Amino acid sequence: MHAVRLHEYGGLDTLRPEEAPDPVVPPGWVLVELRAAALNWHDCLVRRGQYPAPLPLVPGADGAGVRRDTGEDVVIVPSLWWGDRDAAPGPRFEILGDRVDGTYAELVAVPEENVLPKPAQLSWEEAAALPLAGVTAHRALFGRGGLRPGERVLILGAGGGVATFLVAFAHRAGARITVTSSSQGGIDGAVALGATAGVSYRDAGWPQAAREANDGEGFDLVIDPVGQWADALSTLRPGGRVVSFGANAAEQAEIAIRPFYFGQFDIRGTTMGSHRDFAAMLGLIDRMPDWRPVVGTVLPLDRAADAHRLLEDGGHRGKVVLTTR
Ligand SMILES: NC(=O)c1ccc[n+]([C@@H]2O[C@H](COP(=O)([O-])OP(=O)(O)OC[C@H]3O[C@@H](n4cnc5c(N)ncnc54)[C@H](OP(=O)(O)O)[C@@H]3O)[C@@H](O)[C@H]2O)c1
């Protein structure tokens, strides 16, 4: 098969297009003929060697294609060996493309539980863009966030890849959404997806501005992909909750303990999601026939290095997708 593989970790030139052996398919696994793969920031960390594995390795967590044994159109669930507990992944949990060959290839082998039907309304590129960001957003909002119709939710960093899924899913679930962003474009994009209002997190008083934009009310739920716990807590109404799954703005947080417990607050961690979370997300998407993931750039598989450069340069909007045809 044709694939992009890493023979060493490092810069963009380590992403080498080449012929590679077809994947071995153990019992209980299935082979998927990939039509498209999509990038996540996590792929850059894999390429740089943050998750060391025996090389060569095909990176890539996200993909969509045709299951060879049944001919079904499928999307790949990128969480391997989540296990039986919904509360948290088990000890064997890892992401496809970290140590097991991933989706930058014409073929990928995955456990059977890691393929689910492709939403019919999505193109191959859109379906490939869905898995990691989509399941992360769905579990953050519903599995961990417990979002209910009519609740008021604040989503931090609206311009981010995962945030576009958060806004669309929360809107469909009947939430009233406020966002923060560094740019008016980020706010406008979120409003187009269903948010009611947005404020700039570059303004020091943004937590108060966010409450004012929410009719002066605190939020039931704040989704924090960036690591702003103290500010996030300050925007909650009593009994509210923060869901955290990223730390690109800060790795550490300092919070005042007394207001935390008097406020009856929760801070909940989440990461990606199980195949059960994924199936629940597909159920939601079924009820969103007009929705599409935002695909920003489509490149042929062999240009994986250019695709990584786009992510590392920043400022792109929408998912970066590689096609195998
Ligand atoms: N744990 C998991 O399973 C998991 C899965 C996926 C992603 N993540 C993490 O989630 C985060 C977002 O991922 P992504 O793929 O959406 O990344 P991304 O596309 O690079 O988006 C990051 C966004 O964060 C916002 N941001 C940056 N600094 C901020 C700040 N100081 N305050 C508020 N917002 C800020 C920006 O929003 P604006 O453009 O609007 O300014 C930016 O667009 C990353 O930290 C990523 O590692 C975790």
The ligand as an SDF file (V2000), in Angstrom:
LIG
                    3D

 48 52  0  0  0  0  0  0  0  0999 V2000
   -7.8440   15.8870   25.6870 N   0  0  0  0  0  0  0  0  0  0  0  0
   -8.3130   15.6120   24.4900 C   0  0  0  0  0  0  0  0  0  0  0  0
   -8.8510   14.5580   24.2150 O   0  0  0  0  0  0  0  0  0  0  0  0
   -8.2040   16.6560   23.4390 C   0  0  0  0  0  0  0  0  0  0  0  0
   -8.7060   16.4110   22.1550 C   0  0  0  0  0  0  0  0  0  0  0  0
   -8.6370   17.4250   21.2080 C   0  0  0  0  0  0  0  0  0  0  0  0
   -8.0320   18.6300   21.5460 C   0  0  0  0  0  0  0  0  0  0  0  0
   -7.5190   18.7960   22.7990 N   0  0  0  0  0  0  0  0  0  0  0  0
   -6.9300   20.0660   23.2110 C   0  0  0  0  0  0  0  0  0  0  0  0
   -7.9290   21.0550   23.0910 O   0  0  0  0  0  0  0  0  0  0  0  0
   -7.3370   22.2650   22.7340 C   0  0  0  0  0  0  0  0  0  0  0  0
   -8.0120   22.7950   21.4900 C   0  0  0  0  0  0  0  0  0  0  0  0
   -7.7530   21.9040   20.4280 O   0  0  0  0  0  0  0  0  0  0  0  0
   -8.0470   22.3550   18.9450 P   0  0  0  0  0  0  0  0  0  0  0  0
   -7.7260   21.2140   18.0550 O   0  0  0  0  0  0  0  0  0  0  0  0
   -9.3940   22.9640   18.8860 O   0  0  0  0  0  0  0  0  0  0  0  0
   -6.9290   23.4540   18.7930 O   0  0  0  0  0  0  0  0  0  0  0  0
   -6.8480   24.7030   17.8270 P   0  0  0  0  0  0  0  0  0  0  0  0
   -7.6600   24.4800   16.6060 O   0  0  0  0  0  0  0  0  0  0  0  0
   -5.4000   25.0160   17.6890 O   0  0  0  0  0  0  0  0  0  0  0  0
   -7.5950   25.8600   18.6690 O   0  0  0  0  0  0  0  0  0  0  0  0
   -7.0610   26.4200   19.7720 C   0  0  0  0  0  0  0  0  0  0  0  0
   -7.8860   27.6700   20.0640 C   0  0  0  0  0  0  0  0  0  0  0  0
   -7.6510   28.0350   21.3970 O   0  0  0  0  0  0  0  0  0  0  0  0
   -7.9950   29.3640   21.5360 C   0  0  0  0  0  0  0  0  0  0  0  0
   -7.1030   30.0020   22.4840 N   0  0  0  0  0  0  0  0  0  0  0  0
   -5.7530   30.0830   22.4370 C   0  0  0  0  0  0  0  0  0  0  0  0
   -5.3200   30.7620   23.4990 N   0  0  0  0  0  0  0  0  0  0  0  0
   -6.4170   31.0880   24.2230 C   0  0  0  0  0  0  0  0  0  0  0  0
   -6.6270   31.7990   25.4290 C   0  0  0  0  0  0  0  0  0  0  0  0
   -5.6170   32.3150   26.1170 N   0  0  0  0  0  0  0  0  0  0  0  0
   -7.8760   31.9250   25.8750 N   0  0  0  0  0  0  0  0  0  0  0  0
   -8.9210   31.4050   25.1990 C   0  0  0  0  0  0  0  0  0  0  0  0
   -8.7700   30.7340   24.0530 N   0  0  0  0  0  0  0  0  0  0  0  0
   -7.5350   30.5880   23.5830 C   0  0  0  0  0  0  0  0  0  0  0  0
   -7.9230   30.0260   20.1690 C   0  0  0  0  0  0  0  0  0  0  0  0
   -9.2280   30.4910   19.8970 O   0  0  0  0  0  0  0  0  0  0  0  0
   -9.5120   31.7970   19.0140 P   0  0  0  0  0  0  0  0  0  0  0  0
   -8.9690   31.4560   17.6550 O   0  0  0  0  0  0  0  0  0  0  0  0
  -10.9750   31.9320   19.0410 O   0  0  0  0  0  0  0  0  0  0  0  0
   -8.7910   32.9280   19.6520 O   0  0  0  0  0  0  0  0  0  0  0  0
   -7.5170   28.8730   19.2560 C   0  0  0  0  0  0  0  0  0  0  0  0
   -8.1740   28.8920   18.0330 O   0  0  0  0  0  0  0  0  0  0  0  0
   -5.8440   22.0020   22.5810 C   0  0  0  0  0  0  0  0  0  0  0  0
   -5.2070   22.2990   23.8000 O   0  0  0  0  0  0  0  0  0  0  0  0
   -5.7940   20.5230   22.3410 C   0  0  0  0  0  0  0  0  0  0  0  0
   -4.5680   19.9510   22.7440 O   0  0  0  0  0  0  0  0  0  0  0  0
   -7.6150   17.8410   23.7450 C   0  0  0  0  0  0  0  0  0  0  0  0
  1  2  1  0
  2  3  2  0
  2  4  1  0
  4  5  1  0
  4 48  2  0
  5  6  2  0
  6  7  1  0
  7  8  2  0
  8  9  1  0
  8 48  1  0
  9 10  1  0
  9 46  1  0
 10 11  1  0
 11 12  1  0
 11 44  1  0
 12 13  1  0
 13 14  1  0
 14 15  2  0
 14 16  1  0
 14 17  1  0
 17 18  1  0
 18 19  2  0
 18 20  1  0
 18 21  1  0
 21 22  1  0
 22 23  1  0
 23 24  1  0
 23 42  1  0
 24 25  1  0
 25 26  1  0
 25 36  1  0
 26 27  1  0
 26 35  1  0
 27 28  2  0
 28 29  1  0
 29 30  1  0
 29 35  2  0
 30 31  1  0
 30 32  2  0
 32 33  1  0
 33 34  2  0
 34 35  1  0
 36 37  1  0
 36 42  1  0
 37 38  1  0
 38 39  2  0
 38 40  1  0
 38 41  1  0
 42 43  1  0
 44 45  1  0
 44 46  1  0
 46 47  1  0
M  CHG  2   8   1  16  -1
M  END
$$$$
